[in-house]
């Protein structure tokens, strides 16, 4: 599992002219699911994301988590995070999970964030989306789940 997190002042996802998800302060999370991912990777990633300390405290240090600041998450599926560009000019997406695996794990990821008390908005899985954001910082973090979770 791979996520790209952008700390935002606001973010939205729009499909065919309709906003499907919109947040204020929080994280825009681009979520890539690997073909071997399971619920274990989801649990690990949700714990990491929800407790990631990238918001400033009163002293201006990145010391607060999304939970600490009462932020929200806009979660957007992003199979292209597993693009393999090593050969040729056209990326291969062989490592990205097929929809029958990715959709349940994407939904589980969103549900587990909600259990952590984080308000969650989403794009539409598999749809062509326009994603807008005001990056705060800018702060962008990439997290990969450890290989072969046990």
N, CA, C and O of each residue as an XYZ file, in Angstrom:
600
protein
N       0.860     -1.170      0.000
C       0.000      0.000      0.000
C       0.901      1.227      0.000
O       1.929      1.273      0.676
N       0.488      2.204     -0.769
C       1.268      3.443     -0.876
C       0.301      4.616     -0.780
O      -0.749      4.628     -1.423
N       0.671      5.603      0.035
C      -0.124      6.821      0.100
C       0.770      8.031     -0.146
O       1.937      8.066      0.245
N       0.190      8.999     -0.796
C       0.779     10.323     -0.889
C      -0.165     11.218     -0.107
O      -1.343     11.347     -0.439
N       0.372     11.830      0.932
C      -0.426     12.695      1.800
C      -0.009     14.128      1.554
O       1.177     14.456      1.578
N      -0.985     14.974      1.319
C      -0.720     16.400      1.225
C      -1.522     17.090      2.322
O      -2.742     16.956      2.409
N      -0.798     17.829      3.153
C      -1.469     18.612      4.194
C      -2.119     19.791      3.486
O      -1.458     20.537      2.763
N      -3.429     19.954      3.701
C      -4.166     20.962      2.942
C      -4.947     21.912      3.845
O      -5.316     21.577      4.971
N      -5.182     23.101      3.314
C      -6.132     24.025      3.929
C      -7.541     23.654      3.488
O      -8.511     23.832      4.225
N      -7.631     23.125      2.244
C      -8.900     22.638      1.701
C      -8.604     21.768      0.495
O      -7.563     21.909     -0.147
N      -9.532     20.863      0.193
C      -9.386     19.998     -0.979
C     -10.763     19.500     -1.403
O     -11.691     19.417     -0.598
N     -10.872     19.170     -2.692
C     -12.137     18.635     -3.201
C     -11.877     17.700     -4.370
O     -10.849     17.786     -5.043
N     -12.822     16.810     -4.595
C     -12.812     15.924     -5.761
C     -14.123     16.134     -6.507
O     -15.196     16.167     -5.904
N     -14.025     16.274     -7.813
C     -15.192     16.528     -8.647
C     -15.239     15.494     -9.769
O     -14.229     15.220    -10.417
N     -16.416     14.927     -9.990
C     -16.635     13.965    -11.066
C     -17.801     14.477    -11.911
O     -18.898     14.715    -11.405
N     -17.542     14.641    -13.203
C     -18.568     15.108    -14.148
C     -19.278     16.362    -13.640
O     -20.503     16.464    -13.714
N     -18.499     17.315    -13.125
C     -19.042     18.589    -12.679
C     -19.685     18.587    -11.304
O     -20.170     19.621    -10.845
N     -19.695     17.419    -10.629
C     -20.318     17.324     -9.302
C     -19.253     17.038     -8.255
O     -18.461     16.106     -8.399
N     -19.239     17.853     -7.190
C     -18.291     17.620     -6.098
C     -18.723     16.370     -5.343
O     -19.846     16.289     -4.845
N     -17.811     15.389     -5.262
C     -18.108     14.134     -4.565
C     -17.521     14.097     -3.162
O     -17.967     13.323     -2.315
N     -16.522     14.935     -2.922
C     -15.906     15.012     -1.609
C     -15.227     16.353     -1.444
O     -14.629     16.878     -2.383
N     -15.322     16.905     -0.242
C     -14.770     18.236     -0.002
C     -14.429     18.357      1.482
O     -15.237     18.016      2.345
N     -13.211     18.850      1.768
C     -12.791     19.045      3.157
C     -12.146     20.412      3.332
O     -11.759     21.073      2.368
N     -12.045     20.809      4.586
C     -11.251     21.967      4.957
C      -9.879     21.468      5.394
O      -9.255     20.674      4.691
N      -9.413     21.923      6.535
C      -8.093     21.551      7.041
C      -7.972     20.041      7.206
O      -8.852     19.394      7.774
N      -6.874     19.492      6.703
C      -6.660     18.063      6.851
C      -5.683     17.511      5.852
O      -4.691     18.151      5.501
N      -5.984     16.284      5.388
C      -5.130     15.565      4.446
C      -5.891     15.240      3.172
O      -7.022     14.755      3.217
N      -5.257     15.513      2.031
C      -5.656     14.877      0.782
C      -4.804     13.620      0.720
O      -3.576     13.699      0.717
N      -5.446     12.467      0.669
C      -4.737     11.191      0.654
C      -4.971     10.513     -0.688
O      -6.093     10.129     -1.018
N      -3.896     10.371     -1.453
C      -3.940      9.597     -2.684
C      -3.540      8.186     -2.286
O      -2.426      7.971     -1.807
N      -4.435      7.221     -2.478
C      -4.259      5.867     -1.979
C      -4.049      4.886     -3.124
O      -4.916      4.705     -3.980
N      -2.870      4.253     -3.119
C      -2.565      3.207     -4.082
C      -2.556      1.859     -3.388
O      -1.940      1.701     -2.335
N      -3.234      0.893     -3.972
C      -3.323     -0.436     -3.367
C      -2.579     -1.431     -4.252
O      -2.853     -1.547     -5.447
N      -1.640     -2.139     -3.648
C      -0.816     -3.127     -4.336
C      -1.586     -4.434     -4.493
O      -2.480     -4.727     -3.700
N      -1.254     -5.198     -5.482
C      -1.973     -6.450     -5.778
C      -1.854     -7.484     -4.665
O      -2.640     -8.431     -4.629
N      -0.880     -7.327     -3.742
C      -0.737     -8.285     -2.641
C      -1.241     -7.737     -1.302
O      -1.107     -8.406     -0.277
N      -1.810     -6.545     -1.299
C      -2.262     -5.937     -0.042
C      -3.432     -6.689      0.578
O      -4.231     -7.325     -0.110
N      -3.505     -6.594      1.909
C      -4.578     -7.216      2.684
C      -5.068     -6.214      3.726
O      -4.598     -5.077      3.777
N      -6.007     -6.644      4.548
C      -6.511     -5.795      5.630
C      -5.404     -5.430      6.620
O      -5.487     -4.393      7.279
N      -4.373     -6.265      6.731
C      -3.256     -5.945      7.638
C      -2.542     -4.667      7.204
O      -2.200     -3.830      8.039
N      -2.317     -4.518      5.899
C      -1.682     -3.297      5.405
C      -2.585     -2.088      5.636
O      -2.104     -0.999      5.948
N      -3.881     -2.283      5.484
C      -4.829     -1.197      5.740
C      -4.710     -0.737      7.189
O      -4.596      0.460      7.453
N      -4.736     -1.677      8.128
C      -4.643     -1.316      9.546
C      -3.347     -0.582      9.853
O      -3.346      0.417     10.571
N      -2.246     -1.081      9.307
C      -0.942     -0.438      9.543
C      -0.956      0.988      8.993
O      -0.517      1.923      9.664
N      -1.462      1.148      7.771
C      -1.443      2.456      7.125
C      -2.376      3.436      7.821
O      -2.022      4.604      7.980
N      -3.545      3.000      8.237
C      -4.480      3.884      8.932
C      -3.859      4.380     10.232
O      -3.971      5.559     10.566
N      -3.212      3.496     10.955
C      -2.542      3.891     12.197
C      -1.460      4.934     11.913
O      -1.354      5.939     12.616
N      -0.672      4.689     10.892
C       0.412      5.604     10.529
C      -0.140      6.965     10.101
O       0.326      8.004     10.568
N      -1.124      6.952      9.221
C      -1.683      8.197      8.677
C      -2.386      9.013      9.762
O      -2.176     10.221      9.863
N      -3.208      8.367     10.564
C      -3.990      9.101     11.564
C      -3.123      9.711     12.654
O      -3.512     10.700     13.276
N      -1.950      9.130     12.889
C      -1.081      9.620     13.962
C       0.158     10.360     13.453
O       1.022     10.739     14.243
N       0.244     10.566     12.136
C       1.382     11.251     11.542
C       1.415     12.706     12.013
O       0.461     13.455     11.804
N       2.509     13.093     12.642
C       2.603     14.426     13.253
C       3.241     15.423     12.279
O       4.459     15.605     12.261
N       2.392     16.061     11.473
C       2.873     17.032     10.492
C       2.159     18.382     10.591
O       2.325     19.243      9.727
N       1.366     18.560     11.647
C       0.725     19.855     11.887
C       1.485     20.570     13.001
O       1.970     19.944     13.943
N       1.578     21.901     12.874
C       2.345     22.680     13.837
C       1.641     22.814     15.180
O       0.421     22.957     15.254
N       2.447     22.765     16.242
C       1.950     23.071     17.578
C       2.087     24.575     17.809
O       2.395     25.315     16.875
N       1.867     25.029     19.024
C       1.945     26.472     19.330
C       3.328     27.064     19.099
O       3.474     28.270     18.905
N       4.341     26.205     19.123
C       5.719     26.670     18.925
C       6.176     26.556     17.475
O       7.336     26.822     17.162
N       5.262     26.162     16.592
C       5.584     26.073     15.181
C       6.290     24.783     14.779
O       6.787     24.676     13.658
N       6.341     23.812     15.670
C       6.983     22.538     15.353
C       5.940     21.540     14.881
O       4.821     21.514     15.391
N       6.312     20.714     13.899
C       5.400     19.675     13.416
C       5.312     18.603     14.495
O       6.137     17.693     14.571
N       4.289     18.742     15.320
C       4.160     17.901     16.505
C       2.753     17.353     16.692
O       2.511     16.577     17.616
N       1.816     17.748     15.824
C       0.412     17.365     16.008
C      -0.075     16.503     14.848
O       0.336     16.680     13.701
N      -0.956     15.571     15.173
C      -1.516     14.663     14.169
C      -2.846     15.197     13.628
O      -3.379     16.195     14.112
N      -3.355     14.513     12.630
C      -4.661     14.834     12.070
C      -5.738     14.743     13.147
O      -6.646     15.573     13.195
N      -5.637     13.745     14.000
C      -6.576     13.597     15.114
C      -6.455     14.771     16.072
O      -7.464     15.326     16.507
N      -5.217     15.157     16.405
C      -4.977     16.247     17.361
C      -5.604     17.561     16.909
O      -6.113     18.323     17.731
N      -5.567     17.831     15.595
C      -6.059     19.121     15.098
C      -7.517     19.057     14.643
O      -8.074     20.060     14.196
N      -8.134     17.882     14.755
C      -9.535     17.748     14.329
C      -9.703     17.886     12.836
O     -10.731     18.370     12.364
N      -8.689     17.458     12.080
C      -8.737     17.574     10.628
C      -9.539     16.456      9.983
O      -9.913     15.476     10.628
N      -9.791     16.632      8.698
C     -10.545     15.659      7.904
C      -9.630     15.058      6.848
O      -8.506     15.521      6.651
N     -10.116     14.030      6.173
C      -9.364     13.387      5.098
C     -10.229     13.286      3.848
O     -11.391     12.884      3.904
N      -9.643     13.657      2.735
C     -10.238     13.395      1.425
C      -9.415     12.272      0.823
O      -8.237     12.463      0.518
N     -10.020     11.096      0.645
C      -9.308      9.915      0.164
C      -9.676      9.667     -1.294
O     -10.848      9.520     -1.641
N      -8.646      9.624     -2.139
C      -8.823      9.451     -3.574
C      -8.036      8.221     -4.013
O      -6.834      8.136     -3.764
N      -8.696      7.274     -4.659
C      -8.002      6.089     -5.170
C      -7.041      6.512     -6.279
O      -7.353      7.381     -7.093
N      -5.865      5.881     -6.295
C      -4.827      6.316     -7.229
C      -3.958      5.130     -7.641
O      -2.840      4.977     -7.148
N      -4.470      4.291     -8.546
C      -3.713      3.112     -8.951
C      -2.403      3.480     -9.626
O      -1.473      2.674     -9.644
N      -2.313      4.688    -10.184
C      -1.092      5.096    -10.883
C       0.099      5.274     -9.936
O       1.226      5.450    -10.398
N      -0.131      5.232     -8.630
C       1.000      5.271     -7.694
C       1.873      4.031     -7.836
O       3.017      4.023     -7.381
N       1.342      2.984     -8.463
C       2.126      1.775     -8.705
C       2.594      1.663    -10.155
O       2.808      0.559    -10.656
N       2.750      2.791    -10.819
C       3.273      2.787    -12.186
C       4.733      2.329    -12.177
O       5.539      2.815    -11.384
N       5.059      1.403    -13.054
C       6.432      0.948    -13.233
C       6.926      1.566    -14.534
O       6.461      1.214    -15.619
N       7.869      2.487    -14.413
C       8.354      3.242    -15.573
C       9.780      2.856    -15.956
O      10.455      3.600    -16.667
N      10.235      1.712    -15.495
C      11.628      1.326    -15.737
C      11.903      0.979    -17.190
O      13.014      1.196    -17.673
N      10.917      0.446    -17.895
C      11.131      0.042    -19.286
C      10.230      0.856    -20.207
O       9.066      1.109    -19.896
N      10.776      1.253    -21.320
C       9.985      1.941    -22.335
C       9.477      3.299    -21.889
O       9.985      3.890    -20.936
N       8.476      3.778    -22.588
C       7.915      5.106    -22.333
C       6.516      5.049    -21.744
O       5.998      6.051    -21.251
N       5.905      3.866    -21.798
C       4.542      3.713    -21.299
C       4.577      2.936    -19.985
O       5.103      1.824    -19.941
N       4.021      3.509    -18.910
C       4.072      2.833    -17.614
C       3.283      1.524    -17.614
O       2.278      1.379    -18.311
N       3.771      0.576    -16.812
C       3.049     -0.653    -16.555
C       2.388     -0.525    -15.189
O       2.971      0.043    -14.265
N       1.190     -1.044    -15.062
C       0.465     -0.975    -13.784
C       0.210     -2.371    -13.223
O      -0.770     -2.587    -12.510
N       1.080     -3.306    -13.542
C       0.895     -4.695    -13.152
C       0.880     -4.889    -11.628
O       0.267     -5.833    -11.130
N       1.549     -4.001    -10.895
C       1.580     -4.139     -9.433
C       0.351     -3.553     -8.745
O       0.131     -3.813     -7.562
N      -0.442     -2.777     -9.452
C      -1.657     -2.206     -8.864
C      -2.716     -3.300     -8.716
O      -2.857     -4.173     -9.573
N      -3.448     -3.231     -7.617
C      -4.499     -4.219     -7.364
C      -5.626     -4.058     -8.371
O      -5.977     -2.935     -8.731
N      -6.203     -5.173     -8.832
C      -7.380     -5.076     -9.691
C      -8.567     -4.588     -8.863
O      -8.563     -4.717     -7.639
N      -9.578     -4.032     -9.519
C     -10.714     -3.466     -8.783
C     -11.366     -4.411     -7.781
O     -11.787     -3.969     -6.712
N     -11.460     -5.707     -8.100
C     -12.129     -6.622     -7.173
C     -11.390     -6.750     -5.839
O     -12.004     -7.109     -4.834
N     -10.099     -6.467     -5.810
C      -9.331     -6.431     -4.554
C      -9.261     -5.000     -4.019
O      -9.405     -4.773     -2.817
N      -9.040     -4.048     -4.908
C      -8.796     -2.667     -4.492
C     -10.025     -2.000     -3.875
O      -9.897     -1.297     -2.872
N     -11.194     -2.199     -4.441
C     -12.391     -1.513     -3.933
C     -12.670     -1.862     -2.470
O     -12.860     -0.947     -1.669
N     -12.704     -3.138     -2.083
C     -12.955     -3.433     -0.666
C     -11.881     -2.879      0.265
O     -12.191     -2.448      1.375
N     -10.620     -2.884     -0.173
C      -9.551     -2.353      0.682
C      -9.613     -0.826      0.772
O      -9.340     -0.252      1.826
N      -9.970     -0.178     -0.325
C     -10.177      1.270     -0.328
C     -11.303      1.638      0.653
O     -11.162      2.560      1.456
N     -12.405      0.911      0.573
C     -13.538      1.176      1.471
C     -13.165      0.881      2.923
O     -13.563      1.619      3.824
N     -12.409     -0.183      3.157
C     -11.952     -0.515      4.503
C     -11.048      0.581      5.053
O     -11.168      0.960      6.218
N     -10.143      1.093      4.218
C      -9.263      2.188      4.623
C     -10.095      3.390      5.094
O      -9.833      3.955      6.156
N     -11.084      3.768      4.303
C     -11.940      4.911      4.660
C     -12.711      4.633      5.949
O     -12.802      5.501      6.818
N     -13.265      3.426      6.076
C     -14.024      3.066      7.280
C     -13.141      3.088      8.529
O     -13.571      3.550      9.586
N     -11.921      2.595      8.409
C     -11.020      2.554      9.575
C     -10.579      3.960      9.978
O     -10.391      4.226     11.165
N     -10.411      4.860      9.014
C     -10.120      6.261      9.366
C     -11.279      6.849     10.163
O     -11.066      7.569     11.138
N     -12.501      6.542      9.748
C     -13.687      7.033     10.463
C     -13.723      6.504     11.893
O     -14.097      7.228     12.815
N     -13.337      5.250     12.078
C     -13.290      4.655     13.421
C     -12.303      5.422     14.309
O     -12.496      5.522     15.521
N     -11.251      5.956     13.697
C     -10.264      6.755     14.434
C     -10.809      8.148     14.777
O     -10.134      8.928     15.448
N     -12.014      8.457     14.325
C     -12.622      9.747     14.615
C     -12.331     10.813     13.577
O     -12.551     11.999     13.821
N     -11.839     10.399     12.424
C     -11.488     11.346     11.366
C     -12.647     11.434     10.371
O     -13.059     10.415      9.816
N     -13.174     12.633     10.139
C     -14.194     12.794      9.095
C     -13.573     12.464      7.733
O     -12.482     12.936      7.417
N     -14.262     11.663      6.938
C     -13.725     11.210      5.658
C     -14.672     11.565      4.524
O     -15.876     11.320      4.589
N     -14.096     12.146      3.493
C     -14.786     12.386      2.232
C     -14.021     11.593      1.173
O     -12.856     11.250      1.378
N     -14.663     11.301      0.047
C     -13.995     10.503     -0.970
C     -14.249     11.041     -2.368
O     -15.147     11.847     -2.611
N     -13.408     10.552     -3.275
C     -13.683     10.700     -4.683
C     -14.582      9.538     -5.069
O     -15.290      8.988     -4.225
N     -14.557      9.163     -6.339
C     -15.321      8.010     -6.826
C     -14.306      7.024     -7.389
O     -13.566      7.346     -8.319
N     -14.276      5.833     -6.829
C     -13.292      4.834     -7.239
C     -13.386      4.588     -8.740
O     -14.464      4.319     -9.270
N     -12.248      4.684     -9.416
C     -12.166      4.389    -10.838
C     -12.647      5.473    -11.775
O     -12.526      5.340    -12.992
N     -13.194      6.556    -11.221
C     -13.711      7.629    -12.075
C     -12.599      8.605    -12.451
O     -11.584      8.712    -11.762
N     -12.810      9.303    -13.542
C     -11.923     10.404    -13.899
C     -12.353     11.585    -13.041
O     -13.497     12.035    -13.107
N     -11.412     12.085    -12.227
C     -11.732     13.140    -11.262
C     -10.887     14.384    -11.496
O      -9.771     14.312    -12.009
N     -11.438     15.509    -11.113
C     -10.674     16.740    -10.984
C     -10.464     16.936     -9.486
O     -11.421     17.118     -8.734
N      -9.213     16.898     -9.067
C      -8.888     17.047     -7.649
C      -8.249     18.416     -7.458
O      -7.248     18.744     -8.094
N      -8.841     19.204     -6.576
C      -8.331     20.544     -6.300
C      -7.874     20.604     -4.847
O      -8.468     19.979     -3.969
N      -6.814     21.362     -4.607
C      -6.332     21.500     -3.237
C      -5.582     22.795     -3.060
O      -5.036     23.365     -4.005
N      -5.572     23.245     -1.813
C      -4.680     24.312     -1.394
C      -3.723     23.645     -0.419
O      -4.063     23.392      0.737
N      -2.504     23.362     -0.911
C      -1.505     22.675     -0.108
C      -1.035     23.619      0.981
O      -0.771     24.793      0.724
N      -0.930     23.111      2.183
C      -0.548     23.904      3.345
C       0.896     23.605      3.685
O       1.209     22.530      4.197
N       1.768     24.538      3.408
C       3.175     24.361      3.761
C       4.122     24.763      2.646
O       4.786     25.790      2.784
N       4.224     24.043      1.578
C       3.584     22.764      1.288
C       4.202     21.622      2.096
O       5.407     21.588      2.343
N       3.350     20.705      2.491
C       3.787     19.482      3.161
C       3.219     18.308      2.376
O       2.003     18.155      2.255
N       4.117     17.478      1.845
C       3.737     16.282      1.113
C       4.591     15.132      1.621
O       5.816     15.241      1.683
N       3.941     14.020      1.988
C       4.637     12.865      2.556
C       4.193     11.622      1.801
O       3.007     11.447      1.520
N       5.150     10.761      1.473
C       4.866      9.491      0.825
C       5.155      8.376      1.823
O       6.219      8.340      2.442
N       4.189      7.462      1.971
C       4.362      6.344      2.900
C       4.058      5.047      2.169
O       3.018      4.910      1.524
N       4.983      4.096      2.280
C       4.769      2.736      1.780
C       4.604      1.820      2.971
O       5.338      1.937      3.952
N       3.641      0.902      2.898
C       3.513     -0.087      3.963
C       4.704     -1.030      3.866
O       5.240     -1.259      2.782
N       5.111     -1.573      5.002
C       6.237     -2.525      4.968
C       5.884     -3.713      4.090
O       4.725     -4.126      4.060
N       6.864     -4.281      3.367
C       6.570     -5.449      2.540
C       6.265     -6.681      3.376
O       6.776     -6.848      4.483
N       5.427     -7.532      2.823
C       5.100     -8.813      3.457
C       4.733     -8.682      4.921
O       5.425     -9.186      5.805
N       3.627     -7.993      5.156
C       3.141     -7.825      6.535
C       2.915     -9.206      7.143
O       2.459    -10.131      6.471
N       3.242     -9.324      8.425
C       3.050    -10.610      9.124
C       2.120    -10.449     10.284
O       1.839    -11.418     10.989
